[in-house]
Amino acid sequence: MSIETDTAADPTGDRVEELATEFGDAITELPVYQRLAEAKEAVENDEEAQEAIQEFEQIREEYMLARQTGKASQEDLRNLQQAQQELHDMPVMSEYLQAQNDLELRLQELNEMISEELVVDFGEKAGGCCEDD
């Protein structure tokens, strides 16, 4: 079975691509998407948050390196978790993470609506022949 990807051979392909573009544009107009964009900008413009992100990333990189070399300790893991918790507890980061979660939930709802019409889960990879449920 071959999947046709040449839109010249499939005149409905152009319409599907047009609808996909419109769908993407419509998503960016959702209030939940706008809230995430605003929260992301707030994080990017917050000096304290940016410093905390850099510190967390450094601790995470050090932990991952220690883990790869077999030298990571439980204390290293606790330090990483503490740095992550401190970062997430910052109001600007908390708002960003909540907005991100809300958008993910809305996209999941949209995925389910689209998937009702398809024989595959729209949001999942449709690779392979058959998948076990």
Backbone as a chain_set.jsonl record, in Angstrom:
{"seq": "MSIETDTAADPTGDRVEELATEFGDAITELPVYQRLAEAKEAVENDEEAQEAIQEFEQIREEYMLARQTGKASQEDLRNLQQAQQELHDMPVMSEYLQAQNDLELRLQELNEMISEELVVDFGEKAGGCCEDD", "coords": {"N": [[0.84, -1.166, 0.0], [0.658, 2.125, -0.903], [1.211, 5.439, 0.089], [-0.05, 8.332, -1.179], [1.651, 11.268, -1.892], [1.994, 13.309, -3.632], [0.662, 16.243, -4.486], [-0.197, 17.161, -6.938], [-1.125, 14.945, -8.239], [-3.199, 14.42, -6.629], [-5.824, 16.244, -6.238], [-7.254, 17.013, -3.962], [-5.358, 17.198, -2.069], [-4.149, 19.735, -2.03], [-6.202, 21.253, -0.901], [-6.434, 20.062, 1.6], [-3.939, 20.723, 2.68], [-4.243, 23.484, 2.709], [-6.349, 23.732, 4.542], [-5.036, 22.713, 6.788], [-3.145, 24.699, 7.23], [-4.855, 26.84, 7.796], [-6.003, 25.821, 10.096], [-3.792, 25.718, 11.812], [-3.285, 28.49, 11.97], [-5.67, 29.28, 13.196], [-5.397, 28.058, 15.671], [-3.328, 29.591, 16.77], [-4.745, 31.844, 17.345], [-6.348, 31.242, 19.459], [-7.409, 31.98, 22.789], [-6.062, 30.552, 24.825], [-3.675, 29.874, 23.595], [-2.643, 32.415, 23.105], [-2.305, 33.248, 25.719], [-0.234, 31.551, 26.516], [1.807, 32.471, 24.81], [2.145, 35.07, 25.782], [2.931, 34.496, 28.42], [5.304, 33.153, 27.928], [6.826, 35.206, 26.806], [6.962, 36.873, 29.029], [8.548, 35.305, 30.75], [10.894, 35.224, 29.24], [11.631, 37.891, 29.404], [12.155, 38.314, 32.032], [14.616, 38.857, 34.215], [15.472, 37.552, 36.568], [14.207, 35.062, 36.308], [15.459, 34.141, 33.994], [18.094, 33.864, 34.905], [17.692, 31.862, 36.813], [16.857, 29.795, 35.158], [19.176, 29.368, 33.647], [20.895, 28.559, 35.699], [19.594, 26.207, 36.543], [19.797, 24.697, 34.163], [22.562, 24.375, 34.024], [23.068, 22.848, 36.335], [21.562, 20.616, 35.643], [22.933, 19.708, 33.341], [25.41, 19.064, 34.503], [24.577, 17.023, 36.191], [23.637, 15.142, 34.327], [26.015, 14.523, 32.982], [27.486, 13.424, 35.115], [25.875, 11.254, 35.601], [26.157, 9.808, 33.219], [28.788, 9.02, 33.469], [28.631, 7.403, 35.59], [28.863, 8.513, 38.102], [26.919, 9.904, 39.426], [25.114, 10.886, 42.25], [22.634, 10.288, 44.813], [22.297, 12.639, 46.167], [23.094, 14.475, 44.224], [20.963, 14.167, 42.459], [18.868, 15.048, 44.096], [19.648, 17.725, 44.39], [19.325, 18.617, 41.762], [16.55, 18.227, 41.47], [15.649, 20.001, 43.423], [16.555, 22.461, 42.417], [14.998, 22.541, 40.11], [12.435, 22.625, 41.236], [12.558, 25.073, 42.622], [12.799, 26.788, 40.442], [10.35, 26.296, 39.131], [8.627, 27.232, 41.06], [8.75, 29.946, 40.914], [6.743, 32.767, 40.356], [6.417, 33.764, 37.685], [7.36, 31.645, 36.134], [5.687, 29.622, 37.003], [3.234, 30.518, 36.036], [3.784, 30.372, 33.288], [4.202, 27.593, 32.961], [1.671, 26.634, 33.69], [0.116, 27.794, 31.681], [1.224, 26.524, 29.485], [0.519, 23.865, 30.016], [-2.285, 24.117, 29.914], [-2.641, 24.757, 27.203], [-1.648, 22.41, 26.022], [-3.59, 20.586, 26.892], [-5.841, 21.588, 25.547], [-5.028, 21.212, 22.892], [-4.907, 18.462, 22.896], [-7.612, 17.856, 23.148], [-8.504, 18.828, 20.669], [-7.081, 17.111, 19.006], [-8.344, 14.699, 19.616], [-10.88, 15.216, 18.574], [-10.332, 15.408, 15.826], [-9.231, 12.899, 15.395], [-11.41, 11.233, 15.711], [-12.531, 11.067, 13.233], [-10.731, 9.681, 11.756], [-8.77, 6.7, 10.977], [-6.53, 6.433, 12.398], [-4.663, 7.741, 15.171], [-4.536, 11.094, 15.117], [-2.653, 12.81, 16.385], [-0.59, 11.119, 17.011], [2.233, 9.242, 15.777], [1.837, 7.944, 12.551], [3.175, 5.834, 11.566], [4.386, 2.654, 10.404], [2.752, -0.522, 9.927], [0.719, -1.891, 11.421], [-0.605, -1.441, 14.69], [-0.574, -2.618, 18.002], [-3.272, -2.545, 20.295]], "CA": [[0.0, 0.0, 0.0], [1.451, 3.334, -1.043], [0.52, 6.663, 0.465], [0.191, 9.35, -2.203], [2.029, 12.552, -1.321], [2.079, 14.274, -4.719], [-0.617, 16.944, -4.521], [-0.623, 17.324, -8.33], [-1.881, 13.738, -8.554], [-4.319, 14.385, -5.696], [-6.285, 17.631, -6.131], [-7.726, 17.323, -2.613], [-4.185, 17.443, -1.233], [-3.983, 21.176, -1.87], [-7.233, 21.721, 0.028], [-6.073, 19.571, 2.929], [-2.837, 21.568, 3.147], [-4.823, 24.798, 2.992], [-7.078, 23.596, 5.803], [-4.054, 22.544, 7.864], [-2.589, 26.025, 7.491], [-5.912, 27.597, 8.462], [-6.136, 25.234, 11.432], [-2.662, 26.234, 12.589], [-3.538, 29.907, 12.223], [-6.771, 29.37, 14.163], [-4.853, 27.692, 16.985], [-2.572, 30.735, 17.307], [-5.7, 32.867, 17.76], [-7.035, 30.8, 20.671], [-6.958, 32.671, 24.008], [-5.117, 29.719, 25.568], [-2.389, 30.011, 22.908], [-2.186, 33.778, 23.36], [-1.84, 33.277, 27.115], [1.088, 30.923, 26.544], [2.762, 33.373, 24.156], [2.403, 36.159, 26.734], [3.682, 33.945, 29.549], [6.651, 32.876, 27.421], [7.498, 36.501, 26.688], [7.228, 37.33, 30.392], [9.705, 34.543, 31.232], [12.071, 35.671, 28.484], [11.979, 39.252, 29.803], [12.373, 38.341, 33.476], [16.038, 38.581, 34.447], [15.596, 36.549, 37.633], [13.814, 33.777, 35.738], [16.501, 33.723, 33.062], [19.214, 33.393, 35.715], [17.29, 30.583, 37.415], [16.862, 28.81, 34.071], [20.579, 29.062, 33.351], [21.422, 27.785, 36.826], [19.005, 24.877, 36.452], [20.39, 24.004, 33.018], [23.931, 23.995, 34.384], [22.96, 21.735, 37.287], [21.067, 19.458, 34.885], [24.029, 19.217, 32.498], [26.382, 18.429, 35.386], [23.987, 15.771, 36.647], [23.608, 14.198, 33.202], [27.39, 14.079, 32.771], [27.818, 12.531, 36.227], [25.103, 10.026, 35.394], [26.777, 9.063, 32.119], [30.065, 8.459, 33.924], [28.359, 6.549, 36.741], [29.257, 9.202, 39.325], [25.798, 10.663, 39.967], [24.661, 10.418, 43.557], [21.273, 10.68, 45.188], [22.366, 14.065, 46.519], [23.095, 15.203, 42.952], [19.593, 14.131, 41.971], [18.083, 15.941, 44.962], [20.019, 19.103, 44.031], [18.672, 18.895, 40.485], [15.113, 18.348, 41.727], [15.439, 21.225, 44.189], [16.719, 23.577, 41.481], [13.824, 22.553, 39.243], [11.29, 23.07, 42.036], [12.715, 26.505, 42.853], [12.495, 27.436, 39.171], [8.91, 26.174, 38.888], [7.909, 27.993, 42.08], [8.763, 31.372, 40.585], [5.425, 33.074, 39.792], [6.435, 33.906, 36.228], [7.514, 30.302, 35.575], [4.471, 28.888, 37.336], [2.225, 30.965, 35.063], [4.171, 29.814, 31.992], [3.96, 26.146, 32.977], [0.228, 26.426, 33.692], [-0.362, 28.142, 30.338], [1.685, 25.45, 28.6], [-0.332, 22.711, 30.308], [-3.621, 24.4, 29.404], [-2.608, 24.636, 25.745], [-1.507, 20.991, 25.701], [-4.898, 19.959, 27.094], [-6.723, 22.019, 24.452], [-4.569, 20.531, 21.68], [-5.317, 17.064, 23.034], [-9.041, 17.829, 22.82], [-8.605, 18.984, 19.218], [-6.578, 15.861, 18.441], [-9.397, 13.69, 19.754], [-11.951, 15.546, 17.635], [-9.864, 15.052, 14.489], [-9.001, 11.455, 15.35], [-12.694, 10.541, 15.597], [-12.818, 10.912, 11.811], [-9.641, 8.939, 11.119], [-8.514, 5.353, 11.475], [-5.319, 6.529, 13.202], [-4.622, 8.87, 16.087], [-3.954, 12.216, 14.399], [-1.518, 13.349, 17.103], [0.454, 10.106, 17.129], [2.862, 8.881, 14.509], [1.053, 6.958, 11.807], [4.143, 4.948, 10.912], [4.198, 1.224, 10.604], [1.541, -1.101, 9.339], [-0.33, -2.165, 12.406], [-0.185, -1.257, 16.055], [-1.4, -3.319, 18.978], [-3.948, -1.649, 21.226]], "C": [[0.885, 1.228, 0.0], [0.611, 4.535, -0.656], [0.92, 7.735, -0.527], [0.523, 10.677, -1.532], [2.135, 13.636, -2.377], [0.722, 14.959, -4.865], [-1.092, 17.198, -5.94], [-1.471, 16.132, -8.753], [-3.136, 13.637, -7.694], [-4.821, 15.811, -5.469], [-6.817, 17.99, -4.747], [-6.565, 17.604, -1.671], [-3.953, 18.918, -0.997], [-4.977, 21.719, -0.847], [-6.915, 21.276, 1.454], [-4.943, 20.421, 3.507], [-3.329, 22.965, 3.503], [-5.572, 24.777, 4.324], [-6.128, 23.444, 6.984], [-3.438, 23.886, 8.237], [-3.607, 26.888, 8.227], [-6.091, 27.118, 9.9], [-5.012, 25.74, 12.337], [-2.838, 27.697, 12.934], [-4.622, 30.091, 13.277], [-6.29, 29.026, 15.571], [-4.112, 28.872, 17.588], [-3.486, 31.869, 17.753], [-6.482, 32.481, 19.011], [-6.53, 31.587, 21.878], [-5.915, 31.868, 24.785], [-3.729, 29.773, 24.92], [-1.796, 31.396, 23.173], [-1.637, 33.912, 24.78], [-0.454, 32.653, 27.233], [2.132, 31.844, 25.926], [3.127, 34.53, 25.089], [3.233, 35.676, 27.92], [5.116, 33.652, 29.143], [7.448, 34.169, 27.322], [7.859, 37.046, 28.066], [8.446, 36.615, 30.977], [10.97, 35.033, 30.548], [12.539, 37.044, 28.921], [12.251, 39.389, 31.294], [13.813, 37.909, 33.77], [16.245, 37.492, 35.498], [15.253, 35.156, 37.103], [14.898, 33.265, 34.798], [17.735, 33.208, 33.807], [18.909, 32.034, 36.33], [17.282, 29.475, 36.362], [18.289, 28.401, 33.745], [21.196, 28.213, 34.457], [20.891, 26.356, 36.787], [19.64, 24.081, 35.322], [21.816, 23.551, 33.319], [23.924, 22.8, 35.335], [22.515, 20.474, 36.562], [22.168, 18.86, 34.018], [25.083, 18.495, 33.34], [25.859, 17.08, 35.872], [24.017, 14.725, 35.528], [25.012, 13.667, 32.912], [27.806, 13.098, 33.866], [27.091, 11.2, 36.068], [25.717, 9.164, 34.298], [28.076, 8.398, 32.552], [29.876, 7.578, 35.157], [28.703, 7.201, 38.064], [28.128, 10.019, 39.945], [25.342, 10.043, 41.281], [23.204, 10.83, 43.776], [21.232, 12.16, 45.558], [22.375, 14.923, 45.256], [21.682, 15.279, 42.385], [18.702, 15.056, 42.795], [18.386, 17.402, 44.642], [19.344, 19.521, 42.725], [17.171, 19.105, 40.707], [14.79, 19.632, 42.489], [15.555, 22.448, 43.282], [15.506, 23.684, 40.558], [12.609, 23.07, 40.01], [11.361, 24.572, 42.299], [12.38, 27.3, 41.588], [10.982, 27.424, 38.939], [8.078, 26.968, 39.884], [7.906, 29.493, 41.814], [7.423, 31.7, 39.92], [5.414, 33.163, 38.269], [6.58, 32.547, 35.543], [6.275, 29.464, 35.842], [3.36, 29.242, 36.349], [2.517, 30.379, 33.687], [3.845, 28.325, 31.924], [2.465, 25.825, 32.974], [-0.352, 26.717, 32.312], [0.027, 27.056, 29.34], [0.813, 24.208, 28.784], [-1.736, 22.909, 29.74], [-3.671, 24.267, 27.88], [-2.492, 23.165, 25.338], [-2.836, 20.254, 25.853], [-5.858, 20.33, 25.964], [-6.327, 21.33, 23.15], [-4.94, 19.046, 21.715], [-6.798, 16.916, 22.704], [-9.241, 17.922, 21.309], [-8.147, 17.717, 18.505], [-7.665, 14.784, 18.491], [-10.542, 13.945, 18.784], [-11.565, 15.14, 16.21], [-9.758, 13.54, 14.366], [-10.292, 10.661, 15.253], [-13.025, 10.235, 14.142], [-11.805, 10.026, 11.091], [-9.514, 7.537, 11.697], [-7.232, 5.297, 12.292], [-5.445, 7.736, 14.118], [-3.862, 9.994, 15.404], [-2.668, 12.712, 15.061], [-0.369, 12.371, 17.275], [1.071, 9.854, 15.771], [2.03, 7.799, 13.834], [1.973, 6.012, 11.051], [3.829, 3.498, 11.203], [2.87, 0.762, 10.05], [0.434, -1.201, 10.358], [0.241, -1.95, 13.785], [-1.129, -2.03, 16.963], [-2.034, -2.308, 19.909], [-3.696, -2.083, 22.637]], "O": [[1.779, 1.345, 0.838], [-0.559, 4.635, -1.027], [2.106, 8.016, -0.695], [-0.24, 11.158, -0.694], [2.35, 14.797, -2.029], [-0.248, 14.345, -5.309], [-2.283, 17.433, -6.144], [-2.417, 16.278, -9.527], [-4.036, 12.854, -7.999], [-4.303, 16.515, -4.603], [-6.832, 19.168, -4.39], [-6.756, 18.18, -0.6], [-3.599, 19.321, 0.111], [-4.621, 22.557, -0.018], [-7.109, 22.036, 2.403], [-4.979, 20.796, 4.679], [-2.881, 23.556, 4.486], [-5.442, 25.695, 5.133], [-6.383, 23.983, 8.061], [-3.232, 24.176, 9.415], [-3.257, 27.589, 9.176], [-6.303, 27.921, 10.809], [-5.249, 26.138, 13.478], [-2.573, 28.108, 14.064], [-4.509, 30.954, 14.147], [-6.727, 29.635, 16.548], [-4.242, 29.138, 18.782], [-3.044, 32.767, 18.47], [-7.204, 33.308, 19.567], [-5.329, 31.838, 21.979], [-4.983, 32.446, 25.343], [-2.718, 29.723, 25.621], [-0.6, 31.53, 23.432], [-0.641, 34.596, 25.013], [0.401, 33.16, 27.96], [3.23, 31.981, 26.465], [4.292, 34.919, 25.17], [4.139, 36.376, 28.37], [6.042, 33.875, 29.922], [8.614, 34.216, 27.714], [8.935, 37.615, 28.25], [9.283, 37.244, 31.626], [11.997, 35.233, 31.196], [13.729, 37.345, 28.824], [12.55, 40.486, 31.765], [14.174, 36.746, 33.592], [17.093, 36.616, 35.333], [15.938, 34.184, 37.419], [15.217, 32.076, 34.809], [18.349, 32.227, 33.388], [19.77, 31.156, 36.362], [17.662, 28.341, 36.653], [18.577, 27.215, 33.586], [21.931, 27.264, 34.184], [21.648, 25.403, 36.975], [19.985, 22.913, 35.505], [22.225, 22.464, 32.91], [24.689, 21.853, 35.155], [23.026, 19.387, 36.83], [22.321, 17.64, 33.963], [25.59, 17.445, 32.943], [26.612, 16.109, 35.953], [24.376, 13.57, 35.756], [25.175, 12.481, 32.626], [28.409, 12.063, 33.58], [27.645, 10.144, 36.372], [25.791, 7.942, 34.426], [28.424, 7.327, 32.053], [30.849, 7.065, 35.709], [28.825, 6.502, 39.07], [28.363, 10.757, 40.902], [25.206, 8.825, 41.396], [22.636, 11.615, 43.015], [20.247, 12.848, 45.291], [21.741, 15.978, 45.217], [21.256, 16.323, 41.892], [17.87, 15.772, 42.238], [17.476, 18.231, 44.626], [18.852, 20.643, 42.602], [16.594, 20.058, 40.185], [13.773, 20.274, 42.227], [14.742, 23.367, 43.372], [15.042, 24.785, 40.26], [11.838, 23.871, 39.48], [10.349, 25.268, 42.211], [11.753, 28.357, 41.66], [10.404, 28.452, 38.586], [6.943, 27.34, 39.585], [7.136, 30.23, 42.431], [7.004, 30.985, 39.01], [4.479, 32.678, 37.633], [5.989, 32.321, 34.488], [5.862, 28.678, 34.989], [2.633, 28.364, 35.884], [1.6, 29.938, 32.994], [3.277, 27.855, 30.939], [2.035, 24.864, 32.337], [-1.208, 25.978, 31.826], [-0.755, 26.712, 28.454], [0.417, 23.576, 27.805], [-2.311, 21.99, 29.156], [-4.633, 23.728, 27.333], [-3.169, 22.726, 24.408], [-3.17, 19.396, 25.036], [-6.605, 19.48, 25.479], [-7.195, 20.909, 22.385], [-5.249, 18.452, 20.682], [-7.193, 15.952, 22.049], [-10.048, 17.189, 20.737], [-8.752, 17.299, 17.518], [-7.873, 14.053, 17.523], [-11.114, 13.004, 18.233], [-12.386, 14.59, 15.476], [-10.15, 12.965, 13.35], [-10.283, 9.531, 14.764], [-13.718, 9.261, 13.849], [-12.011, 9.665, 9.932], [-10.067, 7.225, 12.752], [-6.877, 4.243, 12.82], [-6.241, 8.641, 13.866], [-2.667, 9.862, 15.14], [-1.694, 13.006, 14.367], [0.729, 12.778, 17.655], [0.5, 10.21, 14.74], [1.578, 6.855, 14.481], [1.595, 5.456, 10.02], [3.096, 3.174, 12.138], [1.985, 1.563, 9.747], [-0.656, -0.659, 10.171], [1.412, -2.233, 14.037], [-2.334, -2.087, 16.72], [-1.402, -1.317, 20.276], [-4.185, -1.451, 23.574]]}, "num_chains": 1, "name": "protein.A"}
